[in-house]
């Protein structure tokens, strides 16, 4: 019994022709089965052929013979019916002279249906419980994902506030160091001393670059308005720009990396070409670095639901689950002390500034896939309107270096 539609649908059958089974559906209150559901009482028929309630055109499945329709109950509820017929449309049935259903059959079926009714209802309850558990688990997984995104967003926001305060002071210190080093290099001719000064100069420049990268976390909003960006074009540009790294350098270290591009028909995305190019470049180089011997990196673009997607997938070493969860954290890296651990976190922050998302899926030993989604350019206007008034424009300090000789 489908209570929402108030119809009886076939749940199980035996001895009914296959071409008849799909047609069996009875409304409550109509026909013998529908009346049994409505009244809650069984119906016993000696011969289908002589009973006016049976129309041979509409009920070919039972043939001729005796018929019984018994309600299946669970307490006071009727949850279905069982139809049984003794067919007499064959020569064998005529020879056996099968007796019609009687009161004994009715009593037996009535007792049997008590057990069957509860068994069927328990099965239904179990199925509903399993479905509810699956839905609940889906909700829990969504909540965990949302919580992780919120925590990650707050971490980046806190990092931005911290970096905006320290970057000013550190840049001033590096400016002093670099200024003094340049003055000394103009006065010193001894090669060993100049070599030391060059090391100090390069180290200070590297330190200033790290500060600039950290400072990007303070940019909650884009530095300039988002424009229409062709991700397909960016993908092709990034592949060519990074070819010396993933092809030539890889061959020198004994690796063979294939890069495949699968661009779909996509609309323009909302963003800025240079920052998004840097994001894709970082993802491609990370994918290439994960391949030690031979492997493939695939860049793919597609459109879905007013958003433009780009994924960078590799067949490299992949990540353990603990590493994958922390992949977007600032300064977290598995590449050793020479790496800053800011590549993915900066990419994540860049994509977020344009209303996009960046997700990482990875299986250890099987590879990694990073998916970037951005709103289409048609949504740029609403995005820009929402961010107007809340934009934190970068403050460019005036730095004056006074050197007393």
SEKEVO-638314 format. One record per residue (C-alpha): z, y, x. Coordinates in steps of 0.02 Angstrom, whole numbers, plus 32768, in hexadecimal, padded with zeros to 4 digits. Layout:
N
[lumdo [Z,Y,X]]
...
This chain:
405
[lumdo [8000,8000,8000]]
[lumdo [7FC8,80A8,8046]]
[lumdo [8045,811A,7FEF]]
[lumdo [7FF1,81BB,8025]]
[lumdo [7F4B,8189,7FD7]]
[lumdo [7F99,811A,7F51]]
[lumdo [7F1F,808C,7F76]]
[lumdo [7F2E,7FD8,7FAA]]
[lumdo [7ED2,7FAC,804B]]
[lumdo [7EAE,7EFE,808D]]
[lumdo [7F2A,7ECD,8116]]
[lumdo [7F00,7E15,812D]]
[lumdo [7E92,7D94,80D9]]
[lumdo [7E5D,7CDE,80DF]]
[lumdo [7DCC,7C8B,8087]]
[lumdo [7D78,7D2F,8053]]
[lumdo [7CC2,7D4C,8089]]
[lumdo [7CB0,7DC8,8119]]
[lumdo [7C31,7E32,80BB]]
[lumdo [7CB1,7E4E,802F]]
[lumdo [7D4B,7E7A,8097]]
[lumdo [7D1C,7F2F,80C5]]
[lumdo [7D02,7F58,800D]]
[lumdo [7DB2,7F28,7FD7]]
[lumdo [7E17,7FC5,7FAA]]
[lumdo [7E72,7FD7,7F05]]
[lumdo [7EC1,8073,7EBA]]
[lumdo [7F71,8063,7E77]]
[lumdo [7F6B,8047,7DBB]]
[lumdo [7EBA,8001,7DBC]]
[lumdo [7E8A,7F49,7DB7]]
[lumdo [7F04,7EB9,7DBF]]
[lumdo [7F4C,7EE3,7E6B]]
[lumdo [7F5C,7F9C,7E40]]
[lumdo [7FBA,7F73,7D9F]]
[lumdo [802F,7EFB,7DFB]]
[lumdo [805E,7F86,7E75]]
[lumdo [8076,8001,7DE7]]
[lumdo [80DE,7F8C,7D78]]
[lumdo [8132,7F26,7E00]]
[lumdo [8116,7E81,7DA5]]
[lumdo [80A8,7DED,7DD8]]
[lumdo [800A,7DBB,7D79]]
[lumdo [7FD8,7D05,7D5D]]
[lumdo [7F27,7CD9,7D23]]
[lumdo [7EF1,7C28,7CF4]]
[lumdo [7E37,7C47,7D09]]
[lumdo [7DE5,7CE1,7D55]]
[lumdo [7D41,7CBA,7CFC]]
[lumdo [7D8E,7CD1,7C4D]]
[lumdo [7E02,7D63,7C73]]
[lumdo [7DBC,7E0E,7C3F]]
[lumdo [7E18,7E68,7CCB]]
[lumdo [7DA2,7E1B,7D4B]]
[lumdo [7CF2,7E5B,7D5F]]
[lumdo [7C86,7DDE,7DBC]]
[lumdo [7C1B,7E6A,7E03]]
[lumdo [7CAF,7EC4,7E50]]
[lumdo [7D17,7E2C,7E7C]]
[lumdo [7CA6,7DA9,7ECC]]
[lumdo [7D27,7D7C,7F4F]]
[lumdo [7D92,7D0A,7EE3]]
[lumdo [7D0B,7CA3,7E8A]]
[lumdo [7D4B,7C3D,7DF5]]
[lumdo [7DF5,7BF1,7DDD]]
[lumdo [7EAD,7C1B,7DCF]]
[lumdo [7EF0,7CBD,7E15]]
[lumdo [7F9B,7D07,7E39]]
[lumdo [7FC8,7DB7,7E74]]
[lumdo [8079,7DCB,7EB5]]
[lumdo [80CD,7E70,7EE9]]
[lumdo [8117,7E77,7F98]]
[lumdo [81C0,7ECF,7F8B]]
[lumdo [823E,7F1A,8001]]
[lumdo [82D6,7F3C,7F97]]
[lumdo [8299,7FA6,7F05]]
[lumdo [81F8,7FD9,7F5C]]
[lumdo [8150,7F83,7F48]]
[lumdo [80F7,7F8B,7FF1]]
[lumdo [805F,7F21,7FC4]]
[lumdo [801E,7E8A,7F65]]
[lumdo [7FDF,7DDD,7F8E]]
[lumdo [7F4C,7D95,7F2E]]
[lumdo [7F30,7CD8,7F2A]]
[lumdo [7EA4,7C7A,7ED4]]
[lumdo [7E7A,7BC2,7EBC]]
[lumdo [7DBD,7BC4,7EC3]]
[lumdo [7D5C,7B4D,7E52]]
[lumdo [7CAB,7B82,7E7A]]
[lumdo [7C83,7AE9,7EE5]]
[lumdo [7C5E,7A33,7EC1]]
[lumdo [7CF8,79FD,7F24]]
[lumdo [7D6B,7A6A,7EB9]]
[lumdo [7D23,7A20,7E18]]
[lumdo [7D3F,7971,7E5B]]
[lumdo [7DF5,7994,7E8E]]
[lumdo [7E19,79EC,7DE7]]
[lumdo [7E93,7A67,7E3A]]
[lumdo [7F1D,7A97,7DC1]]
[lumdo [7F36,7B52,7D9F]]
[lumdo [7FCA,7BB2,7DE5]]
[lumdo [8068,7B94,7D81]]
[lumdo [811C,7BCF,7D72]]
[lumdo [8151,7B66,7E07]]
[lumdo [80D1,7BBD,7E75]]
[lumdo [810D,7C63,7E31]]
[lumdo [81C3,7C3E,7E5D]]
[lumdo [8194,7C00,7F0B]]
[lumdo [8129,7C98,7F30]]
[lumdo [81AF,7D0D,7EED]]
[lumdo [822E,7CC3,7F67]]
[lumdo [81B2,7CC4,7FF6]]
[lumdo [8180,7D7A,7FD8]]
[lumdo [8236,7DB0,7FF0]]
[lumdo [822E,7D79,80A5]]
[lumdo [817C,7DB1,80C0]]
[lumdo [81A1,7E5E,8079]]
[lumdo [822E,7E81,80F4]]
[lumdo [81CA,7E37,8184]]
[lumdo [8136,7EA8,815D]]
[lumdo [81A5,7F41,8147]]
[lumdo [8201,7F1E,81E8]]
[lumdo [815B,7F12,8242]]
[lumdo [8127,7FB9,81F8]]
[lumdo [81CD,8009,822C]]
[lumdo [81BA,7FC3,82DB]]
[lumdo [810A,800A,82E8]]
[lumdo [8145,80B4,82AA]]
[lumdo [81D7,80B1,8324]]
[lumdo [8162,8089,83B5]]
[lumdo [80EC,8113,837E]]
[lumdo [817C,818E,8372]]
[lumdo [81BC,8159,841D]]
[lumdo [810E,8174,8467]]
[lumdo [8102,8220,8418]]
[lumdo [81B2,824B,8453]]
[lumdo [8188,8215,8503]]
[lumdo [80EE,8284,84FC]]
[lumdo [815B,8317,84C8]]
[lumdo [81D6,82F2,8554]]
[lumdo [8149,82EA,85D4]]
[lumdo [8103,838F,8594]]
[lumdo [81B0,83DF,85A0]]
[lumdo [81C5,839F,8652]]
[lumdo [811A,83E4,8681]]
[lumdo [8141,848B,8631]]
[lumdo [81EA,8492,8686]]
[lumdo [819C,846D,872E]]
[lumdo [811D,84F8,8714]]
[lumdo [81A5,8573,86E3]]
[lumdo [820F,8546,877A]]
[lumdo [8177,8556,87EB]]
[lumdo [814A,85FD,879E]]
[lumdo [81FB,8640,87B4]]
[lumdo [81FF,8601,8867]]
[lumdo [815F,865F,888E]]
[lumdo [81A0,86FA,8835]]
[lumdo [8242,86F6,8898]]
[lumdo [81DE,86DB,8936]]
[lumdo [8173,8771,890C]]
[lumdo [820B,87E0,88F4]]
[lumdo [8253,87A5,8999]]
[lumdo [81B0,87BB,89F8]]
[lumdo [818F,886A,89B5]]
[lumdo [8236,88A1,89FD]]
[lumdo [8229,8850,8AA8]]
[lumdo [816F,886A,8AC7]]
[lumdo [8182,8926,8ADE]]
[lumdo [8207,8913,8B64]]
[lumdo [81B2,8884,8BBE]]
[lumdo [810B,88DE,8BC3]]
[lumdo [815F,8974,8C13]]
[lumdo [81AD,8904,8C97]]
[lumdo [8108,88AD,8CBC]]
[lumdo [80B2,8957,8CC7]]
[lumdo [812E,898E,8D4C]]
[lumdo [8117,88ED,8DAE]]
[lumdo [805A,88F5,8DA7]]
[lumdo [8059,89AE,8DD5]]
[lumdo [80C8,8993,8E6D]]
[lumdo [8061,88FB,8EA4]]
[lumdo [7FBE,895E,8E9A]]
[lumdo [8008,89EB,8F02]]
[lumdo [8045,8971,8F87]]
[lumdo [7F9E,8917,8F8D]]
[lumdo [7F4C,89BD,8FB5]]
[lumdo [7FBE,89D7,9049]]
[lumdo [7FD1,8926,908F]]
[lumdo [7F48,88D8,90F8]]
[lumdo [7FA0,883C,9137]]
[lumdo [7F51,87A7,90DF]]
[lumdo [7FF0,873F,90CA]]
[lumdo [8048,87D0,9075]]
[lumdo [7FB1,87F8,9008]]
[lumdo [7FAA,8740,8FD6]]
[lumdo [805E,874A,8F99]]
[lumdo [8039,87ED,8F3E]]
[lumdo [7FA3,879D,8EE9]]
[lumdo [8011,870F,8EAC]]
[lumdo [808E,878C,8E67]]
[lumdo [8001,87ED,8E14]]
[lumdo [7FB4,8752,8DC3]]
[lumdo [805D,8713,8D88]]
[lumdo [8086,87BB,8D3A]]
[lumdo [7FDD,87BE,8CE3]]
[lumdo [7FFD,870F,8C9E]]
[lumdo [80A7,8747,8C62]]
[lumdo [805A,87DD,8C0A]]
[lumdo [7FDC,876A,8BB7]]
[lumdo [8067,86FA,8B75]]
[lumdo [80BE,8794,8B2F]]
[lumdo [801E,87C8,8AD6]]
[lumdo [800C,871B,8A8A]]
[lumdo [80C0,871C,8A4E]]
[lumdo [80A8,87CB,8A09]]
[lumdo [8025,8789,8990]]
[lumdo [80B0,8737,892B]]
[lumdo [80EA,87E4,88F3]]
[lumdo [8043,8803,889C]]
[lumdo [806C,87C5,87ED]]
[lumdo [7FCF,8819,87A9]]
[lumdo [7F21,8824,87F7]]
[lumdo [7F08,88B2,8871]]
[lumdo [7E6C,88E2,880F]]
[lumdo [7E25,88B8,8765]]
[lumdo [7DDE,880A,874B]]
[lumdo [7D20,8800,8747]]
[lumdo [7CA2,877A,8719]]
[lumdo [7C98,86F7,87A2]]
[lumdo [7C18,866B,87B2]]
[lumdo [7C7E,85D5,87EB]]
[lumdo [7BE1,8570,880C]]
[lumdo [7BA7,85F1,8889]]
[lumdo [7C53,85F7,88DB]]
[lumdo [7C54,853A,88ED]]
[lumdo [7BAC,8538,8948]]
[lumdo [7BE2,85CA,89B7]]
[lumdo [7C86,8575,89E6]]
[lumdo [7C2E,84D2,8A13]]
[lumdo [7BBA,852D,8A8A]]
[lumdo [7C42,859D,8AD4]]
[lumdo [7CB1,8508,8AFC]]
[lumdo [7C28,8492,8B37]]
[lumdo [7C52,84A8,8BF1]]
[lumdo [7D04,8470,8BCC]]
[lumdo [7CEB,83DC,8B58]]
[lumdo [7C4A,839F,8BA9]]
[lumdo [7C41,83D1,8C60]]
[lumdo [7CFB,83CC,8C8E]]
[lumdo [7D13,832F,8C28]]
[lumdo [7C89,82D8,8C8B]]
[lumdo [7CDB,830C,8D2F]]
[lumdo [7D7D,82B7,8CFC]]
[lumdo [7D22,821C,8CC0]]
[lumdo [7D22,823D,8C04]]
[lumdo [7C8F,823A,8B8E]]
[lumdo [7CA8,82A6,8AF3]]
[lumdo [7C2D,82B5,8A64]]
[lumdo [7C39,834E,89F3]]
[lumdo [7BEA,833E,8946]]
[lumdo [7BD1,83CE,88CC]]
[lumdo [7BC7,83AA,8811]]
[lumdo [7BB4,8451,87BB]]
[lumdo [7BA4,8457,86FF]]
[lumdo [7B63,84DF,868C]]
[lumdo [7BF7,8555,868C]]
[lumdo [7C15,8605,8650]]
[lumdo [7C57,8690,86BE]]
[lumdo [7D10,8684,86E8]]
[lumdo [7D8C,8713,86EB]]
[lumdo [7DC4,873C,879C]]
[lumdo [7D8D,8788,8840]]
[lumdo [7D10,8736,88B5]]
[lumdo [7D6B,874A,895B]]
[lumdo [7E17,8706,8929]]
[lumdo [7DCB,8677,88C5]]
[lumdo [7D57,864D,8956]]
[lumdo [7DF1,8643,89C6]]
[lumdo [7E45,85CF,8947]]
[lumdo [7DB1,8556,8944]]
[lumdo [7D9F,855F,8A00]]
[lumdo [7E55,8530,8A16]]
[lumdo [7E46,849E,899D]]
[lumdo [7DA9,845C,89F1]]
[lumdo [7DF4,8464,8A9F]]
[lumdo [7E93,8410,8A64]]
[lumdo [7E2A,8385,8A18]]
[lumdo [7DC8,8370,8ABB]]
[lumdo [7E68,836B,8B22]]
[lumdo [7EAA,82DB,8AB7]]
[lumdo [7E17,826B,8AEB]]
[lumdo [7E37,8216,8B91]]
[lumdo [7DA3,81A1,8BA6]]
[lumdo [7D1E,81AC,8B1E]]
[lumdo [7D26,81F0,8A6F]]
[lumdo [7CDF,8261,89EB]]
[lumdo [7D0E,830A,89A2]]
[lumdo [7CC8,8336,88F7]]
[lumdo [7CC4,83E6,88AD]]
[lumdo [7CA2,83E9,87F2]]
[lumdo [7C97,8473,8770]]
[lumdo [7C96,846D,86B2]]
[lumdo [7CC4,84D3,8618]]
[lumdo [7D3B,84A5,858B]]
[lumdo [7D91,850B,8503]]
[lumdo [7D69,85BA,8544]]
[lumdo [7D9F,858D,85F5]]
[lumdo [7D40,8567,8693]]
[lumdo [7D7A,84D7,8700]]
[lumdo [7D5F,84A8,87B5]]
[lumdo [7DA8,840D,8808]]
[lumdo [7DAD,83DB,88BF]]
[lumdo [7DC8,831F,88D1]]
[lumdo [7DCF,82B6,896F]]
[lumdo [7DDE,8200,899F]]
[lumdo [7E5C,8224,8A28]]
[lumdo [7F0C,81E8,8A48]]
[lumdo [7F58,8234,89AB]]
[lumdo [800E,8268,8998]]
[lumdo [80AF,8212,8969]]
[lumdo [80F5,824F,88C2]]
[lumdo [8180,82B1,8918]]
[lumdo [8101,830F,8983]]
[lumdo [808F,832E,88ED]]
[lumdo [811E,837D,888A]]
[lumdo [8144,83F5,8919]]
[lumdo [808F,8418,894B]]
[lumdo [808E,84C6,88FC]]
[lumdo [8135,84FD,8945]]
[lumdo [812A,858B,89C4]]
[lumdo [813F,8553,8A7B]]
[lumdo [813D,849A,8A4E]]
[lumdo [80C5,843D,8AC0]]
[lumdo [80A7,8390,8B07]]
[lumdo [8030,83CD,8B8F]]
[lumdo [80B2,83F1,8C14]]
[lumdo [80FC,8490,8C5F]]
[lumdo [8053,84E6,8C77]]
[lumdo [8036,84F2,8BBB]]
[lumdo [8085,857A,8B51]]
[lumdo [808D,8518,8AAD]]
[lumdo [8046,85AC,8A4D]]
[lumdo [7F94,8571,8A28]]
[lumdo [7FAD,851C,897F]]
[lumdo [8038,8591,8947]]
[lumdo [7FCC,862A,896B]]
[lumdo [7F3B,85D7,8910]]
[lumdo [7FAE,85B2,887C]]
[lumdo [7FE8,8668,8878]]
[lumdo [7F36,86A9,8883]]
[lumdo [7EFA,863E,87F1]]
[lumdo [7F93,866E,8789]]
[lumdo [7F6E,8727,87A0]]
[lumdo [7ECC,8710,873F]]
[lumdo [7F1D,86AD,86B2]]
[lumdo [7EEA,8605,86FC]]
[lumdo [7F40,8562,8728]]
[lumdo [7F3F,84F1,87C0]]
[lumdo [7F77,843B,87B5]]
[lumdo [7F83,83B4,8839]]
[lumdo [7F6C,82FA,8815]]
[lumdo [7F7C,827E,88A3]]
[lumdo [7F99,81C6,88C6]]
[lumdo [7FD1,818E,8971]]
[lumdo [7F44,8132,89C9]]
[lumdo [7EC3,815E,8944]]
[lumdo [7EA4,8219,8952]]
[lumdo [7ECD,82C0,8902]]
[lumdo [7E80,832B,887B]]
[lumdo [7EA8,83E4,8865]]
[lumdo [7E6C,8434,87C3]]
[lumdo [7E5A,84EF,87AA]]
[lumdo [7E3E,853B,86FE]]
[lumdo [7E18,85F1,86DA]]
[lumdo [7DF7,8650,8638]]
[lumdo [7D42,8679,8617]]
[lumdo [7D04,872A,8635]]
[lumdo [7CFF,8744,8578]]
[lumdo [7DBD,873A,857A]]
[lumdo [7DC9,87B7,8609]]
[lumdo [7DDA,884D,8596]]
[lumdo [7E71,8807,853A]]
[lumdo [7EBE,87CD,85DE]]
[lumdo [7EA8,8879,862C]]
[lumdo [7EEE,88CE,8591]]
[lumdo [7F88,885F,8595]]
[lumdo [7FA7,8887,864C]]
[lumdo [7F8B,8944,863D]]
[lumdo [802D,89A1,8654]]
[lumdo [8082,890D,86A6]]
[lumdo [801C,890C,8745]]
[lumdo [807A,891F,87E8]]
[lumdo [7FFF,8981,8852]]
[lumdo [801B,8961,890C]]
[lumdo [806E,89EA,896D]]
[lumdo [8015,8A11,8A0F]]
[lumdo [8097,8A5E,8A85]]
[lumdo [806A,8AE2,8B05]]
[lumdo [809F,8A9D,8BAD]]
[lumdo [80B4,8B17,8C3E]]
[lumdo [80D7,8ACF,8CE9]]
[lumdo [8127,8B4C,8D5F]]
[lumdo [8127,8B16,8E15]]
[lumdo [818B,8B75,8E94]]
[lumdo [8148,8B63,8F45]]
